[in-house]
């Protein structure tokens, strides 16, 4: 297994649901990538290198605080992209 930031998976999974709440934001690939990058920069990385580490991280993800932090980071990122889209 390669080393990866598990938070990327979390943001990718939560993104479609959160973005639905903001119909005014552009949903082009560039804006979507900007939103995800900004959100990830506001979250602590959760690197995993083994399947056991990934399972442990998934268990931690079940906490409501973990989910709230990811949603908050996405909302902040969406608002920044709405204010200053790069296209």
PyMOL Python script that loads the backbone (N, CA, C, O; Angstrom):
from pymol import cmd

cmd.read_pdbstr("""\
ATOM      1  N   UNK A   1       0.854  -1.188   0.000  1.00  0.00           N
ATOM      2  CA  UNK A   1       0.000   0.000   0.000  1.00  0.00           C
ATOM      3  C   UNK A   1       0.892   1.240   0.000  1.00  0.00           C
ATOM      4  O   UNK A   1       1.908   1.281   0.693  1.00  0.00           O
ATOM      5  N   UNK A   2       0.522   2.203  -0.747  1.00  0.00           N
ATOM      6  CA  UNK A   2       1.280   3.447  -0.793  1.00  0.00           C
ATOM      7  C   UNK A   2       0.857   4.370   0.348  1.00  0.00           C
ATOM      8  O   UNK A   2      -0.216   4.195   0.925  1.00  0.00           O
ATOM      9  N   UNK A   3       1.673   5.322   0.662  1.00  0.00           N
ATOM     10  CA  UNK A   3       1.347   6.324   1.674  1.00  0.00           C
ATOM     11  C   UNK A   3       0.366   7.305   1.057  1.00  0.00           C
ATOM     12  O   UNK A   3       0.570   7.787  -0.058  1.00  0.00           O
ATOM     13  N   UNK A   4      -0.694   7.594   1.786  1.00  0.00           N
ATOM     14  CA  UNK A   4      -1.675   8.552   1.268  1.00  0.00           C
ATOM     15  C   UNK A   4      -2.287   9.350   2.401  1.00  0.00           C
ATOM     16  O   UNK A   4      -2.302   8.924   3.556  1.00  0.00           O
ATOM     17  N   UNK A   5      -2.788  10.509   2.043  1.00  0.00           N
ATOM     18  CA  UNK A   5      -3.498  11.352   2.996  1.00  0.00           C
ATOM     19  C   UNK A   5      -4.961  10.933   2.940  1.00  0.00           C
ATOM     20  O   UNK A   5      -5.664  11.221   1.971  1.00  0.00           O
ATOM     21  N   UNK A   6      -5.406  10.258   3.975  1.00  0.00           N
ATOM     22  CA  UNK A   6      -6.776   9.753   4.014  1.00  0.00           C
ATOM     23  C   UNK A   6      -7.806  10.887   3.941  1.00  0.00           C
ATOM     24  O   UNK A   6      -8.941  10.657   3.524  1.00  0.00           O
ATOM     25  N   UNK A   7      -7.429  12.092   4.336  1.00  0.00           N
ATOM     26  CA  UNK A   7      -8.366  13.218   4.283  1.00  0.00           C
ATOM     27  C   UNK A   7      -8.809  13.507   2.857  1.00  0.00           C
ATOM     28  O   UNK A   7      -9.902  14.034   2.652  1.00  0.00           O
ATOM     29  N   UNK A   8      -7.983  13.172   1.860  1.00  0.00           N
ATOM     30  CA  UNK A   8      -8.399  13.352   0.469  1.00  0.00           C
ATOM     31  C   UNK A   8      -9.630  12.502   0.166  1.00  0.00           C
ATOM     32  O   UNK A   8     -10.551  12.954  -0.516  1.00  0.00           O
ATOM     33  N   UNK A   9      -9.644  11.279   0.671  1.00  0.00           N
ATOM     34  CA  UNK A   9     -10.806  10.409   0.478  1.00  0.00           C
ATOM     35  C   UNK A   9     -12.045  10.980   1.159  1.00  0.00           C
ATOM     36  O   UNK A   9     -13.146  10.937   0.609  1.00  0.00           O
ATOM     37  N   UNK A  10     -11.852  11.514   2.358  1.00  0.00           N
ATOM     38  CA  UNK A  10     -12.973  12.092   3.117  1.00  0.00           C
ATOM     39  C   UNK A  10     -13.559  13.285   2.348  1.00  0.00           C
ATOM     40  O   UNK A  10     -14.774  13.381   2.177  1.00  0.00           O
ATOM     41  N   UNK A  11     -12.695  14.182   1.893  1.00  0.00           N
ATOM     42  CA  UNK A  11     -13.167  15.365   1.162  1.00  0.00           C
ATOM     43  C   UNK A  11     -13.838  14.954  -0.151  1.00  0.00           C
ATOM     44  O   UNK A  11     -14.890  15.490  -0.502  1.00  0.00           O
ATOM     45  N   UNK A  12     -13.243  14.015  -0.871  1.00  0.00           N
ATOM     46  CA  UNK A  12     -13.855  13.546  -2.123  1.00  0.00           C
ATOM     47  C   UNK A  12     -15.240  12.955  -1.882  1.00  0.00           C
ATOM     48  O   UNK A  12     -16.147  13.138  -2.695  1.00  0.00           O
ATOM     49  N   UNK A  13     -15.401  12.255  -0.783  1.00  0.00           N
ATOM     50  CA  UNK A  13     -16.689  11.622  -0.486  1.00  0.00           C
ATOM     51  C   UNK A  13     -17.736  12.646  -0.036  1.00  0.00           C
ATOM     52  O   UNK A  13     -18.908  12.527  -0.395  1.00  0.00           O
ATOM     53  N   UNK A  14     -17.329  13.640   0.738  1.00  0.00           N
ATOM     54  CA  UNK A  14     -18.284  14.613   1.280  1.00  0.00           C
ATOM     55  C   UNK A  14     -18.600  15.750   0.304  1.00  0.00           C
ATOM     56  O   UNK A  14     -19.658  16.372   0.393  1.00  0.00           O
ATOM     57  N   UNK A  15     -17.698  16.014  -0.608  1.00  0.00           N
ATOM     58  CA  UNK A  15     -17.830  17.138  -1.529  1.00  0.00           C
ATOM     59  C   UNK A  15     -19.178  17.201  -2.252  1.00  0.00           C
ATOM     60  O   UNK A  15     -19.819  18.251  -2.229  1.00  0.00           O
ATOM     61  N   UNK A  16     -19.634  16.111  -2.897  1.00  0.00           N
ATOM     62  CA  UNK A  16     -20.892  16.212  -3.656  1.00  0.00           C
ATOM     63  C   UNK A  16     -22.098  16.624  -2.801  1.00  0.00           C
ATOM     64  O   UNK A  16     -22.963  17.370  -3.260  1.00  0.00           O
ATOM     65  N   UNK A  17     -22.146  16.141  -1.578  1.00  0.00           N
ATOM     66  CA  UNK A  17     -23.285  16.469  -0.716  1.00  0.00           C
ATOM     67  C   UNK A  17     -23.230  17.928  -0.249  1.00  0.00           C
ATOM     68  O   UNK A  17     -24.253  18.611  -0.222  1.00  0.00           O
ATOM     69  N   UNK A  18     -22.058  18.393   0.110  1.00  0.00           N
ATOM     70  CA  UNK A  18     -21.923  19.771   0.598  1.00  0.00           C
ATOM     71  C   UNK A  18     -22.128  20.777  -0.529  1.00  0.00           C
ATOM     72  O   UNK A  18     -22.762  21.812  -0.324  1.00  0.00           O
ATOM     73  N   UNK A  19     -21.607  20.489  -1.699  1.00  0.00           N
ATOM     74  CA  UNK A  19     -21.690  21.425  -2.829  1.00  0.00           C
ATOM     75  C   UNK A  19     -23.141  21.656  -3.271  1.00  0.00           C
ATOM     76  O   UNK A  19     -23.467  22.709  -3.819  1.00  0.00           O
ATOM     77  N   UNK A  20     -23.997  20.678  -3.031  1.00  0.00           N
ATOM     78  CA  UNK A  20     -25.423  20.820  -3.389  1.00  0.00           C
ATOM     79  C   UNK A  20     -26.071  21.999  -2.671  1.00  0.00           C
ATOM     80  O   UNK A  20     -27.026  22.590  -3.175  1.00  0.00           O
ATOM     81  N   UNK A  21     -25.554  22.336  -1.506  1.00  0.00           N
ATOM     82  CA  UNK A  21     -26.134  23.425  -0.704  1.00  0.00           C
ATOM     83  C   UNK A  21     -25.764  24.810  -1.232  1.00  0.00           C
ATOM     84  O   UNK A  21     -26.265  25.820  -0.737  1.00  0.00           O
ATOM     85  N   UNK A  22     -24.889  24.856  -2.235  1.00  0.00           N
ATOM     86  CA  UNK A  22     -24.405  26.124  -2.782  1.00  0.00           C
ATOM     87  C   UNK A  22     -24.589  26.152  -4.296  1.00  0.00           C
ATOM     88  O   UNK A  22     -23.624  25.989  -5.044  1.00  0.00           O
ATOM     89  N   UNK A  23     -25.832  26.360  -4.752  1.00  0.00           N
ATOM     90  CA  UNK A  23     -26.076  26.340  -6.193  1.00  0.00           C
ATOM     91  C   UNK A  23     -25.366  27.463  -6.941  1.00  0.00           C
ATOM     92  O   UNK A  23     -25.186  27.378  -8.156  1.00  0.00           O
ATOM     93  N   UNK A  24     -24.962  28.508  -6.231  1.00  0.00           N
ATOM     94  CA  UNK A  24     -24.321  29.653  -6.883  1.00  0.00           C
ATOM     95  C   UNK A  24     -22.842  29.420  -7.194  1.00  0.00           C
ATOM     96  O   UNK A  24     -22.251  30.182  -7.959  1.00  0.00           O
ATOM     97  N   UNK A  25     -22.240  28.390  -6.620  1.00  0.00           N
ATOM     98  CA  UNK A  25     -20.822  28.142  -6.873  1.00  0.00           C
ATOM     99  C   UNK A  25     -20.650  27.404  -8.204  1.00  0.00           C
ATOM    100  O   UNK A  25     -21.424  26.511  -8.550  1.00  0.00           O
ATOM    101  N   UNK A  26     -19.617  27.808  -8.931  1.00  0.00           N
ATOM    102  CA  UNK A  26     -19.300  27.133 -10.193  1.00  0.00           C
ATOM    103  C   UNK A  26     -18.853  25.706  -9.884  1.00  0.00           C
ATOM    104  O   UNK A  26     -18.128  25.465  -8.919  1.00  0.00           O
ATOM    105  N   UNK A  27     -19.285  24.786 -10.698  1.00  0.00           N
ATOM    106  CA  UNK A  27     -18.966  23.376 -10.458  1.00  0.00           C
ATOM    107  C   UNK A  27     -18.030  22.809 -11.524  1.00  0.00           C
ATOM    108  O   UNK A  27     -17.956  21.595 -11.713  1.00  0.00           O
ATOM    109  N   UNK A  28     -17.307  23.707 -12.228  1.00  0.00           N
ATOM    110  CA  UNK A  28     -16.353  23.231 -13.223  1.00  0.00           C
ATOM    111  C   UNK A  28     -15.208  22.492 -12.509  1.00  0.00           C
ATOM    112  O   UNK A  28     -15.056  22.596 -11.292  1.00  0.00           O
ATOM    113  N   UNK A  29     -14.423  21.763 -13.267  1.00  0.00           N
ATOM    114  CA  UNK A  29     -13.344  20.966 -12.680  1.00  0.00           C
ATOM    115  C   UNK A  29     -12.325  21.830 -11.936  1.00  0.00           C
ATOM    116  O   UNK A  29     -11.844  21.443 -10.871  1.00  0.00           O
ATOM    117  N   UNK A  30     -11.999  22.986 -12.487  1.00  0.00           N
ATOM    118  CA  UNK A  30     -11.012  23.857 -11.843  1.00  0.00           C
ATOM    119  C   UNK A  30     -11.519  24.361 -10.495  1.00  0.00           C
ATOM    120  O   UNK A  30     -10.781  24.335  -9.510  1.00  0.00           O
ATOM    121  N   UNK A  31     -12.757  24.814 -10.440  1.00  0.00           N
ATOM    122  CA  UNK A  31     -13.324  25.306  -9.179  1.00  0.00           C
ATOM    123  C   UNK A  31     -13.464  24.173  -8.162  1.00  0.00           C
ATOM    124  O   UNK A  31     -13.185  24.363  -6.979  1.00  0.00           O
ATOM    125  N   UNK A  32     -13.893  23.006  -8.615  1.00  0.00           N
ATOM    126  CA  UNK A  32     -14.015  21.853  -7.714  1.00  0.00           C
ATOM    127  C   UNK A  32     -12.647  21.490  -7.134  1.00  0.00           C
ATOM    128  O   UNK A  32     -12.530  21.209  -5.941  1.00  0.00           O
ATOM    129  N   UNK A  33     -11.622  21.496  -7.973  1.00  0.00           N
ATOM    130  CA  UNK A  33     -10.267  21.191  -7.495  1.00  0.00           C
ATOM    131  C   UNK A  33      -9.779  22.253  -6.521  1.00  0.00           C
ATOM    132  O   UNK A  33      -9.137  21.927  -5.522  1.00  0.00           O
ATOM    133  N   UNK A  34     -10.073  23.513  -6.796  1.00  0.00           N
ATOM    134  CA  UNK A  34      -9.684  24.592  -5.885  1.00  0.00           C
ATOM    135  C   UNK A  34     -10.362  24.419  -4.529  1.00  0.00           C
ATOM    136  O   UNK A  34      -9.723  24.568  -3.488  1.00  0.00           O
ATOM    137  N   UNK A  35     -11.638  24.109  -4.542  1.00  0.00           N
ATOM    138  CA  UNK A  35     -12.383  23.914  -3.288  1.00  0.00           C
ATOM    139  C   UNK A  35     -11.770  22.779  -2.481  1.00  0.00           C
ATOM    140  O   UNK A  35     -11.551  22.916  -1.278  1.00  0.00           O
ATOM    141  N   UNK A  36     -11.495  21.668  -3.135  1.00  0.00           N
ATOM    142  CA  UNK A  36     -10.919  20.524  -2.419  1.00  0.00           C
ATOM    143  C   UNK A  36      -9.539  20.855  -1.872  1.00  0.00           C
ATOM    144  O   UNK A  36      -9.225  20.487  -0.740  1.00  0.00           O
ATOM    145  N   UNK A  37      -8.711  21.539  -2.648  1.00  0.00           N
ATOM    146  CA  UNK A  37      -7.362  21.887  -2.194  1.00  0.00           C
ATOM    147  C   UNK A  37      -7.407  22.845  -1.004  1.00  0.00           C
ATOM    148  O   UNK A  37      -6.667  22.669  -0.036  1.00  0.00           O
ATOM    149  N   UNK A  38      -8.260  23.843  -1.072  1.00  0.00           N
ATOM    150  CA  UNK A  38      -8.380  24.797   0.032  1.00  0.00           C
ATOM    151  C   UNK A  38      -8.872  24.074   1.287  1.00  0.00           C
ATOM    152  O   UNK A  38      -8.345  24.298   2.377  1.00  0.00           O
ATOM    153  N   UNK A  39      -9.863  23.221   1.142  1.00  0.00           N
ATOM    154  CA  UNK A  39     -10.387  22.467   2.289  1.00  0.00           C
ATOM    155  C   UNK A  39      -9.295  21.598   2.907  1.00  0.00           C
ATOM    156  O   UNK A  39      -9.140  21.569   4.128  1.00  0.00           O
ATOM    157  N   UNK A  40      -8.545  20.898   2.078  1.00  0.00           N
ATOM    158  CA  UNK A  40      -7.482  20.028   2.598  1.00  0.00           C
ATOM    159  C   UNK A  40      -6.395  20.831   3.304  1.00  0.00           C
ATOM    160  O   UNK A  40      -5.801  20.354   4.272  1.00  0.00           O
ATOM    161  N   UNK A  41      -6.135  22.028   2.836  1.00  0.00           N
ATOM    162  CA  UNK A  41      -5.137  22.875   3.493  1.00  0.00           C
ATOM    163  C   UNK A  41      -5.596  23.366   4.858  1.00  0.00           C
ATOM    164  O   UNK A  41      -4.771  23.815   5.654  1.00  0.00           O
ATOM    165  N   UNK A  42      -6.893  23.292   5.146  1.00  0.00           N
ATOM    166  CA  UNK A  42      -7.419  23.697   6.445  1.00  0.00           C
ATOM    167  C   UNK A  42      -7.617  22.519   7.395  1.00  0.00           C
ATOM    168  O   UNK A  42      -8.065  22.701   8.527  1.00  0.00           O
ATOM    169  N   UNK A  43      -7.291  21.340   6.947  1.00  0.00           N
ATOM    170  CA  UNK A  43      -7.468  20.141   7.777  1.00  0.00           C
ATOM    171  C   UNK A  43      -6.119  19.500   8.069  1.00  0.00           C
ATOM    172  O   UNK A  43      -5.214  19.542   7.235  1.00  0.00           O
ATOM    173  N   UNK A  44      -5.983  18.910   9.248  1.00  0.00           N
ATOM    174  CA  UNK A  44      -4.732  18.193   9.513  1.00  0.00           C
ATOM    175  C   UNK A  44      -4.682  16.935   8.648  1.00  0.00           C
ATOM    176  O   UNK A  44      -5.690  16.242   8.506  1.00  0.00           O
ATOM    177  N   UNK A  45      -3.528  16.637   8.074  1.00  0.00           N
ATOM    178  CA  UNK A  45      -3.441  15.419   7.250  1.00  0.00           C
ATOM    179  C   UNK A  45      -3.535  14.174   8.124  1.00  0.00           C
ATOM    180  O   UNK A  45      -3.123  14.181   9.284  1.00  0.00           O
ATOM    181  N   UNK A  46      -4.070  13.131   7.561  1.00  0.00           N
ATOM    182  CA  UNK A  46      -4.162  11.823   8.231  1.00  0.00           C
ATOM    183  C   UNK A  46      -3.516  10.813   7.299  1.00  0.00           C
ATOM    184  O   UNK A  46      -4.196  10.171   6.498  1.00  0.00           O
ATOM    185  N   UNK A  47      -2.206  10.675   7.407  1.00  0.00           N
ATOM    186  CA  UNK A  47      -1.494   9.774   6.513  1.00  0.00           C
ATOM    187  C   UNK A  47      -1.614   8.340   6.985  1.00  0.00           C
ATOM    188  O   UNK A  47      -1.508   8.048   8.176  1.00  0.00           O
ATOM    189  N   UNK A  48      -1.837   7.450   6.032  1.00  0.00           N
ATOM    190  CA  UNK A  48      -1.877   6.021   6.319  1.00  0.00           C
ATOM    191  C   UNK A  48      -0.944   5.323   5.338  1.00  0.00           C
ATOM    192  O   UNK A  48      -0.795   5.740   4.189  1.00  0.00           O
ATOM    193  N   UNK A  49      -0.317   4.244   5.824  1.00  0.00           N
ATOM    194  CA  UNK A  49       0.602   3.499   4.979  1.00  0.00           C
ATOM    195  C   UNK A  49       0.270   2.018   4.960  1.00  0.00           C
ATOM    196  O   UNK A  49       0.870   1.250   4.208  1.00  0.00           O
ATOM    197  N   UNK A  50      -0.685   1.619   5.786  1.00  0.00           N
ATOM    198  CA  UNK A  50      -1.080   0.211   5.839  1.00  0.00           C
ATOM    199  C   UNK A  50      -2.592   0.122   5.834  1.00  0.00           C
ATOM    200  O   UNK A  50      -3.287   1.102   6.101  1.00  0.00           O
ATOM    201  N   UNK A  51      -3.084  -1.044   5.533  1.00  0.00           N
ATOM    202  CA  UNK A  51      -4.533  -1.238   5.581  1.00  0.00           C
ATOM    203  C   UNK A  51      -5.048  -1.093   7.003  1.00  0.00           C
ATOM    204  O   UNK A  51      -6.151  -0.590   7.214  1.00  0.00           O
ATOM    205  N   UNK A  52      -4.264  -1.525   7.978  1.00  0.00           N
ATOM    206  CA  UNK A  52      -4.670  -1.378   9.376  1.00  0.00           C
ATOM    207  C   UNK A  52      -4.787   0.101   9.739  1.00  0.00           C
ATOM    208  O   UNK A  52      -5.710   0.499  10.449  1.00  0.00           O
ATOM    209  N   UNK A  53      -3.849   0.912   9.250  1.00  0.00           N
ATOM    210  CA  UNK A  53      -3.914   2.347   9.500  1.00  0.00           C
ATOM    211  C   UNK A  53      -5.138   2.976   8.877  1.00  0.00           C
ATOM    212  O   UNK A  53      -5.738   3.883   9.453  1.00  0.00           O
ATOM    213  N   UNK A  54      -5.514   2.498   7.700  1.00  0.00           N
ATOM    214  CA  UNK A  54      -6.706   3.023   7.038  1.00  0.00           C
ATOM    215  C   UNK A  54      -7.962   2.650   7.820  1.00  0.00           C
ATOM    216  O   UNK A  54      -8.875   3.464   7.959  1.00  0.00           O
ATOM    217  N   UNK A  55      -8.006   1.436   8.321  1.00  0.00           N
ATOM    218  CA  UNK A  55      -9.158   1.010   9.124  1.00  0.00           C
ATOM    219  C   UNK A  55      -9.256   1.847  10.389  1.00  0.00           C
ATOM    220  O   UNK A  55     -10.345   2.284  10.761  1.00  0.00           O
ATOM    221  N   UNK A  56      -8.125   2.074  11.055  1.00  0.00           N
ATOM    222  CA  UNK A  56      -8.105   2.886  12.272  1.00  0.00           C
ATOM    223  C   UNK A  56      -8.615   4.297  11.978  1.00  0.00           C
ATOM    224  O   UNK A  56      -9.401   4.849  12.748  1.00  0.00           O
ATOM    225  N   UNK A  57      -8.170   4.877  10.868  1.00  0.00           N
ATOM    226  CA  UNK A  57      -8.596   6.226  10.496  1.00  0.00           C
ATOM    227  C   UNK A  57     -10.084   6.252  10.182  1.00  0.00           C
ATOM    228  O   UNK A  57     -10.773   7.206  10.541  1.00  0.00           O
ATOM    229  N   UNK A  58     -10.593   5.210   9.513  1.00  0.00           N
ATOM    230  CA  UNK A  58     -12.026   5.148   9.215  1.00  0.00           C
ATOM    231  C   UNK A  58     -12.849   5.090  10.494  1.00  0.00           C
ATOM    232  O   UNK A  58     -13.926   5.681  10.566  1.00  0.00           O
ATOM    233  N   UNK A  59     -12.355   4.387  11.497  1.00  0.00           N
ATOM    234  CA  UNK A  59     -13.064   4.322  12.780  1.00  0.00           C
ATOM    235  C   UNK A  59     -13.106   5.708  13.409  1.00  0.00           C
ATOM    236  O   UNK A  59     -14.145   6.122  13.925  1.00  0.00           O
ATOM    237  N   UNK A  60     -11.982   6.432  13.372  1.00  0.00           N
ATOM    238  CA  UNK A  60     -11.952   7.797  13.912  1.00  0.00           C
ATOM    239  C   UNK A  60     -12.897   8.716  13.157  1.00  0.00           C
ATOM    240  O   UNK A  60     -13.450   9.654  13.733  1.00  0.00           O
ATOM    241  N   UNK A  61     -13.082   8.450  11.874  1.00  0.00           N
ATOM    242  CA  UNK A  61     -13.946   9.278  11.038  1.00  0.00           C
ATOM    243  C   UNK A  61     -15.394   9.238  11.514  1.00  0.00           C
ATOM    244  O   UNK A  61     -16.169  10.145  11.211  1.00  0.00           O
ATOM    245  N   UNK A  62     -15.759   8.219  12.240  1.00  0.00           N
ATOM    246  CA  UNK A  62     -17.124   8.081  12.710  1.00  0.00           C
ATOM    247  C   UNK A  62     -17.484   9.138  13.756  1.00  0.00           C
ATOM    248  O   UNK A  62     -18.664   9.345  14.042  1.00  0.00           O
ATOM    249  N   UNK A  63     -16.503   9.795  14.316  1.00  0.00           N
ATOM    250  CA  UNK A  63     -16.803  10.815  15.317  1.00  0.00           C
ATOM    251  C   UNK A  63     -17.466  12.012  14.639  1.00  0.00           C
ATOM    252  O   UNK A  63     -17.114  12.374  13.517  1.00  0.00           O
ATOM    253  N   UNK A  64     -18.413  12.612  15.321  1.00  0.00           N
ATOM    254  CA  UNK A  64     -19.133  13.743  14.743  1.00  0.00           C
ATOM    255  C   UNK A  64     -18.209  14.951  14.582  1.00  0.00           C
ATOM    256  O   UNK A  64     -18.422  15.763  13.682  1.00  0.00           O
ATOM    257  N   UNK A  65     -17.195  15.087  15.428  1.00  0.00           N
ATOM    258  CA  UNK A  65     -16.266  16.205  15.302  1.00  0.00           C
ATOM    259  C   UNK A  65     -15.448  16.103  14.030  1.00  0.00           C
ATOM    260  O   UNK A  65     -15.191  17.110  13.371  1.00  0.00           O
ATOM    261  N   UNK A  66     -15.035  14.884  13.681  1.00  0.00           N
ATOM    262  CA  UNK A  66     -14.257  14.639  12.461  1.00  0.00           C
ATOM    263  C   UNK A  66     -15.068  15.087  11.246  1.00  0.00           C
ATOM    264  O   UNK A  66     -14.552  15.772  10.362  1.00  0.00           O
ATOM    265  N   UNK A  67     -16.327  14.699  11.213  1.00  0.00           N
ATOM    266  CA  UNK A  67     -17.205  15.071  10.098  1.00  0.00           C
ATOM    267  C   UNK A  67     -17.466  16.575  10.084  1.00  0.00           C
ATOM    268  O   UNK A  67     -17.456  17.199   9.023  1.00  0.00           O
ATOM    269  N   UNK A  68     -17.694  17.147  11.242  1.00  0.00           N
ATOM    270  CA  UNK A  68     -17.958  18.588  11.332  1.00  0.00           C
ATOM    271  C   UNK A  68     -16.755  19.395  10.841  1.00  0.00           C
ATOM    272  O   UNK A  68     -16.922  20.406  10.160  1.00  0.00           O
ATOM    273  N   UNK A  69     -15.550  18.954  11.183  1.00  0.00           N
ATOM    274  CA  UNK A  69     -14.347  19.658  10.732  1.00  0.00           C
ATOM    275  C   UNK A  69     -14.221  19.618   9.212  1.00  0.00           C
ATOM    276  O   UNK A  69     -13.866  20.621   8.592  1.00  0.00           O
ATOM    277  N   UNK A  70     -14.509  18.471   8.613  1.00  0.00           N
ATOM    278  CA  UNK A  70     -14.422  18.334   7.158  1.00  0.00           C
ATOM    279  C   UNK A  70     -15.472  19.204   6.469  1.00  0.00           C
ATOM    280  O   UNK A  70     -15.171  19.860   5.472  1.00  0.00           O
ATOM    281  N   UNK A  71     -16.683  19.214   6.982  1.00  0.00           N
ATOM    282  CA  UNK A  71     -17.752  20.037   6.394  1.00  0.00           C
ATOM    283  C   UNK A  71     -17.402  21.519   6.530  1.00  0.00           C
ATOM    284  O   UNK A  71     -17.579  22.288   5.586  1.00  0.00           O
ATOM    285  N   UNK A  72     -16.913  21.914   7.687  1.00  0.00           N
ATOM    286  CA  UNK A  72     -16.527  23.312   7.906  1.00  0.00           C
ATOM    287  C   UNK A  72     -15.445  23.738   6.925  1.00  0.00           C
ATOM    288  O   UNK A  72     -15.518  24.824   6.352  1.00  0.00           O
ATOM    289  N   UNK A  73     -14.444  22.890   6.729  1.00  0.00           N
ATOM    290  CA  UNK A  73     -13.365  23.206   5.791  1.00  0.00           C
ATOM    291  C   UNK A  73     -13.903  23.341   4.370  1.00  0.00           C
ATOM    292  O   UNK A  73     -13.475  24.225   3.627  1.00  0.00           O
ATOM    293  N   UNK A  74     -14.838  22.470   3.985  1.00  0.00           N
ATOM    294  CA  UNK A  74     -15.428  22.561   2.647  1.00  0.00           C
ATOM    295  C   UNK A  74     -16.236  23.851   2.487  1.00  0.00           C
ATOM    296  O   UNK A  74     -16.155  24.505   1.447  1.00  0.00           O
ATOM    297  N   UNK A  75     -16.999  24.215   3.491  1.00  0.00           N
ATOM    298  CA  UNK A  75     -17.815  25.429   3.418  1.00  0.00           C
ATOM    299  C   UNK A  75     -16.924  26.665   3.298  1.00  0.00           C
ATOM    300  O   UNK A  75     -17.205  27.553   2.494  1.00  0.00           O
ATOM    301  N   UNK A  76     -15.859  26.729   4.087  1.00  0.00           N
ATOM    302  CA  UNK A  76     -14.917  27.849   3.995  1.00  0.00           C
ATOM    303  C   UNK A  76     -14.335  27.923   2.587  1.00  0.00           C
ATOM    304  O   UNK A  76     -14.244  29.001   2.000  1.00  0.00           O
ATOM    305  N   UNK A  77     -13.946  26.776   2.055  1.00  0.00           N
ATOM    306  CA  UNK A  77     -13.356  26.726   0.715  1.00  0.00           C
ATOM    307  C   UNK A  77     -14.357  27.154  -0.355  1.00  0.00           C
ATOM    308  O   UNK A  77     -14.001  27.891  -1.276  1.00  0.00           O
ATOM    309  N   UNK A  78     -15.589  26.704  -0.244  1.00  0.00           N
ATOM    310  CA  UNK A  78     -16.629  27.067  -1.209  1.00  0.00           C
ATOM    311  C   UNK A  78     -16.836  28.580  -1.210  1.00  0.00           C
ATOM    312  O   UNK A  78     -16.935  29.196  -2.271  1.00  0.00           O
ATOM    313  N   UNK A  79     -16.899  29.167  -0.035  1.00  0.00           N
ATOM    314  CA  UNK A  79     -17.104  30.609   0.058  1.00  0.00           C
ATOM    315  C   UNK A  79     -15.944  31.381  -0.565  1.00  0.00           C
ATOM    316  O   UNK A  79     -16.155  32.413  -1.202  1.00  0.00           O
ATOM    317  N   UNK A  80     -14.717  30.884  -0.382  1.00  0.00           N
ATOM    318  CA  UNK A  80     -13.558  31.544  -0.992  1.00  0.00           C
ATOM    319  C   UNK A  80     -13.621  31.465  -2.510  1.00  0.00           C
ATOM    320  O   UNK A  80     -13.305  32.438  -3.195  1.00  0.00           O
ATOM    321  N   UNK A  81     -14.021  30.332  -3.036  1.00  0.00           N
ATOM    322  CA  UNK A  81     -14.089  30.160  -4.487  1.00  0.00           C
ATOM    323  C   UNK A  81     -15.244  30.979  -5.068  1.00  0.00           C
ATOM    324  O   UNK A  81     -15.125  31.501  -6.176  1.00  0.00           O
ATOM    325  N   UNK A  82     -16.349  31.099  -4.346  1.00  0.00           N
ATOM    326  CA  UNK A  82     -17.446  31.946  -4.799  1.00  0.00           C
ATOM    327  C   UNK A  82     -16.956  33.400  -4.926  1.00  0.00           C
ATOM    328  O   UNK A  82     -17.271  34.087  -5.898  1.00  0.00           O
ATOM    329  N   UNK A  83     -16.189  33.848  -3.939  1.00  0.00           N
ATOM    330  CA  UNK A  83     -15.685  35.226  -3.935  1.00  0.00           C
ATOM    331  C   UNK A  83     -14.652  35.477  -5.026  1.00  0.00           C
ATOM    332  O   UNK A  83     -14.603  36.563  -5.602  1.00  0.00           O
ATOM    333  N   UNK A  84     -13.824  34.468  -5.309  1.00  0.00           N
ATOM    334  CA  UNK A  84     -12.729  34.655  -6.272  1.00  0.00           C
ATOM    335  C   UNK A  84     -12.495  33.413  -7.119  1.00  0.00           C
ATOM    336  O   UNK A  84     -11.498  32.716  -6.930  1.00  0.00           O
ATOM    337  N   UNK A  85     -13.388  33.132  -8.041  1.00  0.00           N
ATOM    338  CA  UNK A  85     -13.134  31.979  -8.936  1.00  0.00           C
ATOM    339  C   UNK A  85     -11.945  32.287  -9.837  1.00  0.00           C
ATOM    340  O   UNK A  85     -11.716  33.444 -10.189  1.00  0.00           O
ATOM    341  N   UNK A  86     -11.190  31.261 -10.209  1.00  0.00           N
ATOM    342  CA  UNK A  86      -9.974  31.486 -11.005  1.00  0.00           C
ATOM    343  C   UNK A  86     -10.200  31.279 -12.508  1.00  0.00           C
ATOM    344  O   UNK A  86      -9.236  31.056 -13.240  1.00  0.00           O
ATOM    345  N   UNK A  87     -11.405  31.345 -12.967  1.00  0.00           N
ATOM    346  CA  UNK A  87     -11.617  31.182 -14.406  1.00  0.00           C
ATOM    347  C   UNK A  87     -12.329  32.382 -15.010  1.00  0.00           C
ATOM    348  O   UNK A  87     -12.586  32.407 -16.214  1.00  0.00           O
TER     349      UNK A  87
END
""", "prot")
cmd.dss("prot")
cmd.show_as("cartoon", "prot")
cmd.util.cbc("prot")
cmd.orient("prot")
